[in-house]
């Protein structure tokens, strides 16, 4: 179609932030077809927030969409009940249908911060996986050998270390591959931990007589701790619906060696300019400020980014208490006999992952209330006061 940009223009945009394209020659051939390609991204709604880490592949889908291709978002309402074993050292807990659908409702609205939802084809994989009977499942299994499944790195490691592997986990790559067959995808996107599953889609498409999809793999985004992949379960994440102040402050907390990676994977900022901000004689803090403003602008506005910067300077650089901390209700059930457990409070607010982590923070002076350090594990009713956790997290308790 003449409305599509040139192939070289498209490739220049699509290469950004990718670790591997299988293969770029095949991608070029598909682009040469001159028609909108069907570009698939499957997401299992196992949590309620879209993080900047999750947004990396959603933004790649957005790139294809902006180039004139058909974005197909597969919501894994069926597969989320099984759980993708990628990178897991043990069998993960299966989610109930009710838990999955609650997460679906939460994340659907957040997708619109990245994609043009009106132009996005949204499908639920229960549409084709749900009606399968046992004979269908056996026919599907007959298309793949056990040896092929055991090529998957995490399965091999668990097998060699005598860790159990449940049968339903072995089926997961086949179910994800069936999604590609069902919607006749030309391209599938994924993080680089999804390579095995994405290649399974190619194999099943060929078995079905379809042209195999091209696989485009993106970098994973390390979390704010600079150590682990961004994850809601680890608490090292930024959500696309975080407030501008939280988004800015969390970004300012990342290690300096992540700045370029985050520019590339979490923003559209020109990389030549990003590298210049970190050139000889440059202060990395200035680059981090620009990164934080780019991220806030993407999900809020340029005005919100300016206000978040001013708030950060006043609160953290000048040592002032925040005047506009986010107001949150005291979680139900925490107030007992007029007192509240500080570890339970901080964990319930999602500001730490465990009671033990909060206790360590208290010992280090990392928890405060209205400007005073908290030294006890139980405090009187804190409603009406501002809670500080770490250097950047403030909540007004109401």
C-alpha positions as CSV (number, residue, x, y, z in Angstrom):
1,X,0.0,0.0,0.0
2,X,1.3,3.4,-0.9
3,X,0.3,4.8,2.5
4,X,3.0,2.7,4.3
5,X,6.4,4.3,4.8
6,X,9.4,2.9,2.9
7,X,10.8,-0.4,4.0
8,X,14.1,1.2,5.2
9,X,12.1,3.8,7.2
10,X,10.1,1.1,8.8
11,X,13.1,-1.1,9.7
12,X,14.9,1.9,11.2
13,X,12.0,2.3,13.7
14,X,11.4,-1.3,14.3
15,X,15.0,-2.2,15.1
16,X,15.1,0.1,18.1
17,X,15.2,-1.8,21.4
18,X,15.2,-5.2,19.8
19,X,17.5,-8.1,20.8
20,X,16.7,-10.3,17.8
21,X,14.6,-10.5,14.7
22,X,13.9,-14.0,13.4
23,X,14.7,-13.2,10.8
24,X,15.2,-9.6,9.5
25,X,15.4,-11.0,6.0
26,X,11.9,-12.6,6.4
27,X,10.7,-9.3,8.0
28,X,11.8,-7.4,5.0
29,X,10.0,-9.9,2.7
30,X,6.8,-9.5,4.6
31,X,7.1,-5.7,4.5
32,X,7.7,-6.0,0.7
33,X,4.2,-7.4,0.5
34,X,3.0,-3.8,0.7
35,X,0.0,-4.6,2.9
36,X,-0.7,-4.0,6.5
37,X,0.8,-7.0,8.4
38,X,-1.0,-8.7,11.3
39,X,1.2,-8.1,14.3
40,X,0.5,-10.1,17.4
41,X,1.3,-9.5,21.0
42,X,-0.1,-11.9,23.6
43,X,-0.5,-10.7,27.2
44,X,-1.5,-12.8,30.2
45,X,-3.2,-10.5,32.7
46,X,-1.6,-12.0,35.9
47,X,-1.4,-8.6,37.6
48,X,-3.4,-5.3,37.8
49,X,-0.9,-2.8,36.6
50,X,0.9,-2.2,33.2
51,X,4.5,-1.5,34.2
52,X,7.2,0.2,32.1
53,X,8.7,-3.2,31.7
54,X,5.5,-4.5,30.1
55,X,5.2,-1.3,28.1
56,X,8.4,-2.1,26.2
57,X,6.6,-4.7,24.0
58,X,3.4,-2.7,24.0
59,X,5.3,0.2,22.6
60,X,6.8,-2.0,19.9
61,X,3.3,-3.0,18.9
62,X,2.5,0.7,18.9
63,X,5.4,1.3,16.5
64,X,4.0,-1.2,14.0
65,X,0.5,0.3,14.5
66,X,1.8,3.8,13.7
67,X,3.5,2.5,10.6
68,X,0.1,1.4,9.3
69,X,0.1,-2.3,10.3
70,X,-2.7,-4.1,12.2
71,X,-2.0,-4.4,15.9
72,X,-3.6,-7.6,17.3
73,X,-3.6,-7.8,21.1
74,X,-4.3,-11.3,22.4
75,X,-5.5,-11.2,26.0
76,X,-4.7,-14.5,27.5
77,X,-7.8,-15.0,29.6
78,X,-7.4,-18.8,29.1
79,X,-3.6,-19.1,29.3
80,X,-3.3,-16.8,32.4
81,X,-5.1,-19.5,34.3
82,X,-2.2,-21.8,33.6
83,X,0.7,-19.3,33.8
84,X,3.7,-19.0,31.6
85,X,6.6,-21.0,33.2
86,X,9.2,-18.7,31.5
87,X,12.1,-18.1,33.9
88,X,10.3,-19.9,36.8
89,X,12.2,-22.4,39.0
90,X,9.1,-24.0,40.2
91,X,5.4,-24.5,39.2
92,X,3.6,-21.2,39.6
93,X,0.2,-20.9,41.2
94,X,-2.7,-21.1,38.8
95,X,-5.1,-18.2,38.8
96,X,-8.9,-18.6,39.0
97,X,-11.1,-17.3,36.2
98,X,-12.4,-14.6,38.6
99,X,-8.9,-13.4,39.4
100,X,-7.9,-13.3,35.7
101,X,-11.0,-11.3,34.7
102,X,-10.5,-8.8,37.5
103,X,-7.0,-8.2,36.2
104,X,-8.3,-7.9,32.6
105,X,-10.6,-5.1,33.5
106,X,-7.8,-3.3,35.3
107,X,-5.2,-3.4,32.5
108,X,-7.5,-2.9,29.5
109,X,-7.9,0.8,30.3
110,X,-4.1,1.2,30.7
111,X,-3.4,-0.2,27.2
112,X,-5.0,3.0,25.8
113,X,-2.1,5.0,27.2
114,X,0.2,3.3,24.7
115,X,-2.0,1.9,21.8
116,X,-4.7,3.5,19.7
117,X,-7.4,1.2,21.1
118,X,-9.9,2.1,18.4
119,X,-7.5,0.7,15.8
120,X,-6.4,-2.3,17.8
121,X,-7.9,-5.8,17.3
122,X,-8.4,-7.2,20.8
123,X,-9.0,-10.9,21.0
124,X,-9.4,-13.3,24.0
125,X,-7.7,-16.7,23.5
126,X,-10.5,-18.5,25.3
127,X,-12.3,-17.9,22.0
128,X,-10.4,-20.8,20.4
129,X,-8.8,-22.6,23.3
130,X,-11.9,-22.9,25.4
131,X,-13.9,-25.0,22.9
132,X,-11.1,-27.5,22.4
133,X,-12.0,-31.1,23.4
134,X,-9.6,-33.8,24.5
135,X,-9.2,-35.1,21.0
136,X,-8.2,-31.6,19.8
137,X,-5.6,-31.4,22.6
138,X,-4.1,-34.8,21.6
139,X,-3.9,-33.7,18.0
140,X,-2.1,-30.6,19.1
141,X,0.3,-32.6,21.2
142,X,1.0,-34.8,18.2
143,X,2.6,-31.9,16.3
144,X,5.4,-31.4,18.8
145,X,7.9,-33.9,20.3
146,X,8.9,-34.1,23.9
147,X,12.5,-33.5,22.9
148,X,11.5,-30.2,21.3
149,X,9.7,-29.1,24.5
150,X,12.7,-30.0,26.6
151,X,14.9,-27.7,24.6
152,X,13.4,-24.9,26.6
153,X,16.1,-23.7,28.9
154,X,14.0,-23.3,32.1
155,X,12.5,-26.8,31.7
156,X,16.0,-28.3,31.2
157,X,17.3,-26.6,34.3
158,X,14.4,-27.8,36.4
159,X,14.8,-31.3,35.1
160,X,18.5,-31.4,35.8
161,X,18.0,-30.1,39.3
162,X,15.2,-32.6,40.0
163,X,12.6,-29.8,40.3
164,X,9.0,-30.8,39.4
165,X,7.5,-29.8,36.0
166,X,3.8,-30.1,35.8
167,X,2.2,-31.4,32.6
168,X,0.1,-28.3,32.1
169,X,3.3,-26.2,32.0
170,X,4.6,-28.3,29.1
171,X,1.4,-27.4,27.3
172,X,1.8,-23.6,27.7
173,X,4.1,-23.0,24.6
174,X,1.7,-25.0,22.5
175,X,-1.3,-22.9,23.6
176,X,0.6,-19.7,22.9
177,X,1.6,-21.0,19.5
178,X,-2.1,-21.9,18.8
179,X,-2.9,-18.2,19.3
180,X,-0.7,-17.5,16.3
181,X,-2.4,-20.1,14.2
182,X,-5.9,-18.8,15.2
183,X,-5.3,-15.2,14.2
184,X,-2.9,-15.9,11.3
185,X,-0.2,-13.6,12.6
186,X,2.5,-12.3,10.3
187,X,4.7,-11.1,13.2
188,X,4.8,-11.9,16.9
189,X,6.3,-9.7,19.5
190,X,7.7,-10.6,22.8
191,X,10.4,-10.1,25.4
192,X,13.6,-12.0,24.9
193,X,12.4,-14.5,27.5
194,X,9.6,-15.4,25.1
195,X,11.8,-16.7,22.3
196,X,10.9,-20.4,22.8
197,X,7.1,-19.7,22.9
198,X,7.3,-17.4,19.8
199,X,9.2,-20.0,17.8
200,X,6.6,-22.6,18.8
201,X,4.1,-20.4,17.0
202,X,6.1,-20.5,13.8
203,X,6.3,-24.3,14.0
204,X,2.6,-24.8,14.6
205,X,1.8,-22.3,11.7
206,X,3.9,-24.3,9.3
207,X,2.2,-27.5,10.5
208,X,-1.2,-25.8,9.7
209,X,0.0,-24.8,6.2
210,X,0.5,-21.1,7.1
211,X,3.5,-18.9,6.4
212,X,5.5,-18.8,9.6
213,X,5.4,-15.6,11.6
214,X,8.5,-13.4,12.0
215,X,9.5,-13.1,15.7
216,X,10.6,-9.7,17.0
217,X,12.2,-9.9,20.5
218,X,12.7,-6.9,22.7
219,X,15.0,-6.2,25.7
220,X,13.6,-6.8,29.2
221,X,13.7,-3.7,31.4
222,X,15.5,-4.0,34.7
223,X,13.6,-2.6,37.6
224,X,14.3,0.5,39.7
225,X,16.7,-1.7,41.9
226,X,19.0,-2.2,38.9
227,X,19.2,-5.9,39.6
228,X,16.1,-7.8,38.7
229,X,13.6,-7.7,35.8
230,X,10.9,-5.1,36.5
231,X,8.2,-7.0,38.4
232,X,5.1,-6.1,40.4
233,X,5.9,-9.0,42.8
234,X,9.3,-7.6,43.5
235,X,8.1,-4.0,44.0
236,X,10.8,-2.6,41.7
237,X,8.4,-1.3,39.1
238,X,6.8,1.9,37.8
239,X,3.2,1.7,36.6
240,X,1.9,3.6,33.6
241,X,-0.8,4.9,36.0
242,X,1.5,6.1,38.7
243,X,1.1,9.7,39.7
244,X,3.6,12.1,37.9
245,X,5.4,12.7,41.2
246,X,5.8,9.0,41.9
247,X,6.8,8.3,38.3
248,X,9.4,11.0,38.4
249,X,10.8,10.1,41.8
250,X,11.1,6.4,41.1
251,X,12.9,7.1,37.8
252,X,15.4,9.4,39.7
253,X,16.2,6.4,42.0
254,X,17.5,4.1,39.3
255,X,21.3,3.4,39.1
256,X,23.2,5.6,36.7
257,X,24.2,2.6,34.5
258,X,20.5,2.1,33.6
259,X,20.0,5.6,32.1
260,X,20.8,4.7,28.5
261,X,18.9,1.4,28.6
262,X,15.8,3.2,29.9
263,X,16.1,5.9,27.3
264,X,16.1,3.3,24.6
265,X,13.4,1.0,26.0
266,X,11.1,3.3,27.8
267,X,11.0,6.4,25.7
268,X,11.2,7.7,22.1
269,X,14.0,10.1,22.9
270,X,16.8,10.2,20.2
271,X,19.6,8.0,21.4
272,X,22.3,10.3,19.9
273,X,21.0,13.0,22.3
274,X,20.8,10.6,25.2
275,X,24.4,9.6,24.7
276,X,25.4,13.3,24.5
277,X,23.8,13.9,27.9
278,X,26.1,11.3,29.4
279,X,29.3,12.4,27.5
280,X,32.6,13.5,29.1
281,X,32.1,16.2,31.7
282,X,28.3,15.7,31.9
283,X,26.5,15.1,35.2
284,X,24.4,11.9,35.0
285,X,21.8,13.5,37.2
286,X,20.9,15.9,34.4
287,X,20.4,13.0,32.1
288,X,18.2,11.2,34.7
289,X,16.1,14.3,35.1
290,X,15.5,14.4,31.3
291,X,14.7,10.7,31.3
292,X,12.2,11.2,34.1
293,X,10.5,14.1,32.3
294,X,10.3,12.1,29.1
295,X,8.6,9.2,30.9
296,X,6.1,11.5,32.8
297,X,5.3,13.3,29.5
298,X,4.6,10.0,27.7
299,X,1.9,9.0,30.3
300,X,0.7,12.3,31.6
301,X,1.8,15.6,29.9
302,X,4.8,18.0,29.5
303,X,3.2,20.3,32.1
304,X,2.9,17.4,34.6
305,X,6.6,16.6,34.0
306,X,7.6,20.2,34.8
307,X,5.5,20.2,37.9
308,X,7.0,16.8,39.0
309,X,10.5,18.1,38.5
310,X,9.8,21.1,40.7
311,X,8.2,18.9,43.3
312,X,11.2,16.6,43.3
313,X,13.6,19.5,43.7
314,X,11.7,21.0,46.6
315,X,11.1,17.7,48.4
316,X,14.3,15.9,47.9
317,X,17.0,18.4,46.9
318,X,15.9,21.1,49.4
319,X,14.7,18.6,52.1
320,X,11.2,19.9,52.4
321,X,8.2,17.8,53.3
322,X,5.9,17.2,50.4
323,X,2.9,19.5,50.2
324,X,1.0,17.3,47.7
325,X,1.6,13.7,48.7
326,X,-0.9,11.3,47.3
327,X,-3.8,10.8,49.7
328,X,-4.7,7.1,50.4
329,X,-7.1,5.6,52.9
330,X,-5.8,3.6,55.8
331,X,-6.2,0.0,54.6
332,X,-9.1,-1.9,56.3
333,X,-8.3,-4.1,59.3
334,X,-5.0,-2.5,60.2
335,X,-6.3,-0.3,63.1
336,X,-6.4,-2.4,66.3
337,X,-6.9,-0.9,69.7
338,X,-5.9,2.5,68.3
339,X,-2.6,1.3,66.9
340,X,-1.3,0.2,63.5
341,X,1.5,-2.2,62.6
342,X,4.0,-0.2,60.5
343,X,5.3,-3.3,58.5
344,X,1.7,-4.3,57.7
345,X,0.8,-0.8,56.7
346,X,3.7,-0.3,54.3
347,X,3.2,-3.7,52.7
348,X,-0.5,-3.1,52.3
349,X,0.2,0.2,50.5
350,X,2.5,-1.6,48.1
351,X,5.6,0.3,49.2
352,X,7.6,-2.8,50.3
353,X,7.4,-6.5,49.5
354,X,7.6,-8.0,53.0
355,X,7.3,-7.2,56.7
356,X,11.0,-8.1,57.0
357,X,12.0,-5.5,54.4
358,X,10.0,-2.8,56.3
359,X,11.7,-3.7,59.6
360,X,15.1,-3.3,57.9
361,X,13.9,0.1,56.6
362,X,12.8,1.2,60.0
363,X,16.2,0.2,61.5
364,X,17.9,2.3,58.8
365,X,15.7,5.3,59.4
366,X,13.9,4.8,56.1
367,X,10.4,5.2,57.4
368,X,9.0,8.6,58.7
369,X,5.7,10.1,59.8
370,X,5.2,13.9,59.4
371,X,8.9,14.5,59.3
372,X,9.8,12.3,62.3
373,X,11.6,9.0,61.9
374,X,9.6,6.0,62.9
375,X,11.4,3.8,65.4
376,X,8.6,1.5,66.7
377,X,6.8,-1.3,64.8
378,X,3.4,-0.1,66.1
379,X,2.3,3.5,66.0
380,X,-0.9,5.3,67.1
381,X,-3.6,5.9,64.5
382,X,-1.7,7.7,61.7
383,X,-4.6,9.1,59.8
384,X,-4.1,12.8,58.9
385,X,-0.3,12.4,58.7
386,X,2.2,11.9,55.9
387,X,4.0,8.6,55.7
388,X,7.5,8.4,54.2
389,X,9.0,5.1,53.0
390,X,12.5,5.4,51.6
391,X,13.5,8.7,50.0
392,X,10.9,9.1,47.4
393,X,7.6,7.5,48.5
394,X,5.2,9.7,50.4
395,X,1.5,9.0,51.2
396,X,-1.0,11.2,53.1
397,X,-3.1,8.8,55.2
398,X,-6.8,9.6,55.4
